[in-house]
Amino acid sequence: MKFHRGSITGDAGPIPTIRWVAVDGNPDDIYEFAITGAGQTTVDMFTRLMLECLYQRTYLRSHDNAADAELEALMWNPVAVGKRRQQQKTTTPVRKTAAAPAPRSPSPTPKPKPAGTAAPARNPTKKPTAAAPPIVPYGDEDDEFDDEELLASAPAAAAQVPEPEQPSSRTLLALLPPCPAIPDTLDLAYSMDAELYLFNAADREFQLAELTAVAHIYAHHKDPDVSYLVVSTSTGPVVCQPISEAMNHIFHDFEWALIWNLLVTVDMGGVKQTQAYSLSLKMATLAEYNEFRKTFTSYHVQATLHASMAALALDDKDVEYLMEQVTTRDVPMADDEDQENKKATAALSDDDEESDNDDEGDAPTTAAAAHAQVVAGDDDEDDEADAEVEQPGVANSLLTVTRDRAFVVRGNKIGVFGYTPKGAVKYETVLSNIKFNKTPINPDKVLVHGGERQLILSDPRDKNKLYQLDLGSEKIVQEWSVGPNQVRLQDMAATSKSTDAAASTDPTLVGITDRAVFQMDTRTKSGVVGQWEDKSSHYTYSKNMTLSAVATSADAHMAVASGKGELRLFKKTGQRATTSLQGSGEPIRHLDVAANGEYVLATCATHLLLFKVGLDGNKNAFANRMPAGGRPEAVRLQLDPKHVAIMLTDAPSAAGLQFTAAYFNVSPAGESSIITSVGRYVISWTLADVLAGRKNKYVIKSFADNVVADQFKFGGDKQVVLALPQDVKSVARSRMARADRATAAAQGPTVVTRAAARRAAAAAGKQ
């Protein structure tokens, strides 16, 4: 927030002030509080109290043991920043870190810059000012203060303040939690020299913590499930954590680096919260990076699939296939694109800002313009949930979007919402007290069916049953048993996915149990459905396959996932799977399939997987076997580890961050975007960016509460409908901003800032 002290001229002399920038506001707007009627001692006490609060907010720990230098490091120095920026106009920034150790093997490839740190411009012919500035809290290229104004209004004594130095490696390492003991049953299996970087939440960038660290992998020689990543310095281990999906790791080819999260549960005043650190290991040479990447992936695969490499029978191609899913080749935004963003921000007029209050208003083109809007809750008419839907102590739990309505489950009630002409959700009615034979039904799965005139429901208290709710009479009119008493429904879907303007009236649906894929006809009278007697209507495995999710294409092809991370593609019920694929090993919670069968989207707790299952000649892996040795392209989508650290700092959560069900947009023109959410953040990718390898180019919008579920409005990807625990909203996708350029904090109170006052004065002068 660039907290610092200043002064203004008063009648009796200088008046001390406190200045800051709200992390959820426009970066050009400086807030200033004039302290009148107070002595210097009071000002100093207030300043220290503010720094103590900043310390606790930044590092999620008490300030009691914080050194004075650590507190002072949080004070932003506008004079020093102004000097550095003046120097950037005439000199090229130079990396200010100690020289790297000599590589153990020669490499003709030049060593790239450290992940996330300032570095010279990649093209020496471009202006030096396009390079990233030195460390400035919360700073990126868009966070530009009026340096001349700051320097002119700063107290004279501030000119003598020495330039704040980058935190030392010992200071950074002290921010890490204590390293737990490594289990005695583990043996050292691998070691590699590396540089260790720690993401500093205060500065919003990676900083060098240890130049000569060593990364170790400890493993159990008999139990492949257990392996640890240990990072040591000259003083001993500083990072010790199990290798698992919770690491949320990615390999960065551009940086020769592994970037990951260290999640720790801490007690915050009696409340358990997940504290996140983002770390990076940077290898000295490309050869060492490739070696470490392959070795780490092997142990990660064994830990997540709970089997040894020998038992899995994975060859080098299999390992490379899995490594590609967690590798990014994103490069920093080009300077010319950044300049275009700045020009677009400057061109945004007051009229444009006012138009953003409309549901379909023009969206801000950059984060600087979106800064105050990509935050919790809009003041739009897009939050028109009616109080009639409320149930004390009960929260929204499910969302289903159809062509012209949205259904939101809340206990044993279902709220029905329509849309305004501008796309905002509009309360219509509530289906109250859903019950069958006087027994309340609390749906955990809802399928819109029968030309959107029926809802098929399942209740978690009896997974052997399905219920048909008639929307006309608002009553349950049929009950079915999906099989013998021991059969439990895991998921269900329409027999085929429809993108037509008119809803499908197909009376059948498909479902899965833990070991079977079946089709049922809803015209069957209440009772036990007879599809188990017709072998063409089901395929049953001889053992529990932990089947967990099902989705269909427009051709009635089925994708079926399992709790072991497996994906099976079926041409039709009653037949064996045409194609079987192994995912990351993490349970797949939800599936969606592109209407043409080209893509399958799988949702896991910590990531998404996009499988490209289309084959040459307008074929796909549902109806045709993959070529010998062939594998469908699989793209792993996850949050950047540094964004996870920021999100959990800004909005602590006991459960960490887990993805909700991800969906494609449904449109006759085909799929173009993906929508999902984590915590209180809605996340979206475009399919074009994902397929081009730009996996970190997602957009984000935060809300005041956790997002229960979200989907695109039917027919396109312009409008997103979402359910919060106590609200239902819609938001234009264009109002979301790049995650690396937008604040992840909730919207604060409206304050008239100095920049806003200047604009108002200028406007008044023109009248």
JORA-V743640 format. One record per backbone hydrogen bond with DSSP energy under -1.0 kcal/mol. CO is the residue of the C=O (numbers start at 1). NH is the residue of the N-H. Records with the same first field share a line. If there is no record, write none. Layout:
CO: NH  NH
This chain:
1: 21
3: 76
4: 19
6: 17
8: 15
10: 13
13: 10
15: 8
16: 35
17: 6
18: 33
19: 4
20: 31
22: 25
26: 29
30: 754
31: 20
33: 18
39: 43
40: 44
41: 45
42: 46
43: 47
44: 48
45: 49
46: 50
47: 51
48: 52
49: 53
50: 54
51: 55
52: 56
53: 57
54: 58
55: 59
56: 60
63: 66
67: 71
68: 72
69: 73
71: 74
72: 75
77: 81
78: 82
79: 83
80: 84
81: 85
82: 86
83: 87
84: 88
87: 90  91
114: 117
123: 126
127: 130
128: 131
136: 139
140: 143
142: 144
145: 147
146: 150
147: 151
148: 152
149: 153
150: 154
155: 158
156: 159
157: 160
158: 161
168: 172
169: 173
170: 174
172: 175
173: 176
183: 186
187: 219
190: 217
192: 215
194: 213
195: 282
196: 209  210
197: 280
198: 207
200: 204  205
205: 200
207: 198
210: 196
213: 194
214: 232
215: 192
216: 230
217: 189  190
218: 228
219: 187
223: 226
226: 220
227: 243
228: 218
229: 241
230: 216
231: 238  239
232: 214
233: 236
236: 233
239: 231
241: 229
244: 247
245: 248
247: 261
250: 259
251: 328
252: 256  257
256: 283
257: 252
258: 281
259: 250
260: 279
262: 277
264: 275
266: 273
271: 268
273: 266
275: 264
277: 262
278: 199
279: 260
280: 197
281: 258
282: 195
285: 289
286: 290
287: 291
288: 292
289: 293
290: 294
291: 295
292: 296
293: 297
294: 298
295: 299
296: 300
297: 301
298: 302
299: 303
300: 304
301: 305
302: 307
308: 312
309: 313  314
315: 319
316: 320
317: 321
318: 322
319: 323
320: 324
323: 326
324: 327
326: 251
328: 253
334: 338
335: 339
336: 340
337: 341
338: 342
339: 343
340: 344
341: 345
342: 346
343: 347
345: 348
349: 353
350: 354
351: 355
352: 356
354: 357
355: 358
358: 361
366: 370
367: 371
370: 373  374
373: 375
382: 730
386: 389
387: 390
391: 394
398: 409
400: 407
405: 402
406: 417
407: 400
408: 415
409: 397
410: 413
412: 434
413: 410
414: 431
415: 408
416: 428  429
417: 406
418: 426
420: 423
424: 420
426: 418
429: 416
431: 414
434: 441
436: 439
439: 436
445: 458
447: 456
449: 453  454
453: 471
454: 449
455: 469
456: 447
457: 467
458: 444
459: 462
462: 465
463: 489
464: 482
466: 480
467: 457
468: 477  478
469: 455
470: 474
475: 470
478: 468
479: 527
480: 466
481: 529
484: 487
491: 512
493: 510
504: 451
507: 522
509: 520
510: 493
511: 518
512: 490  491
514: 545  547
515: 541
516: 513
517: 539
518: 511
520: 509
521: 524
527: 481
530: 533
534: 537
537: 519
539: 517
546: 563
549: 561
551: 559
553: 497  556
557: 553
558: 570
559: 551
560: 568
561: 548
562: 565  588
565: 583
566: 562
567: 581
568: 560
569: 578  579
570: 558
572: 575
579: 569
581: 567
590: 603
592: 601
594: 597
595: 554
598: 613  614
599: 594
600: 611
601: 592
602: 609
603: 589  590
605: 659
607: 604
608: 637
609: 602
610: 635
611: 600
613: 621
619: 615
620: 624
627: 630
633: 612
635: 610
637: 608
640: 643  644
641: 645
642: 646
643: 647
644: 648
645: 649
646: 650
647: 651
653: 274
663: 675
666: 715
667: 670
672: 687
673: 665
674: 685
675: 663
676: 683
677: 660
678: 681
679: 707
680: 703
681: 678
682: 701
683: 676
684: 699
685: 674
686: 690
687: 691
688: 692
689: 694
690: 693
693: 695
694: 697
696: 698
698: 739
699: 684
700: 737
701: 682
709: 723
711: 721
713: 716
718: 733
719: 713
720: 731
721: 711
722: 729
723: 708  709
725: 396
727: 724
729: 722
731: 720
732: 735
733: 736
737: 700
738: 741
753: 757
754: 758
755: 759
756: 760
757: 761
758: 762
759: 763
760: 764
761: 765
762: 766
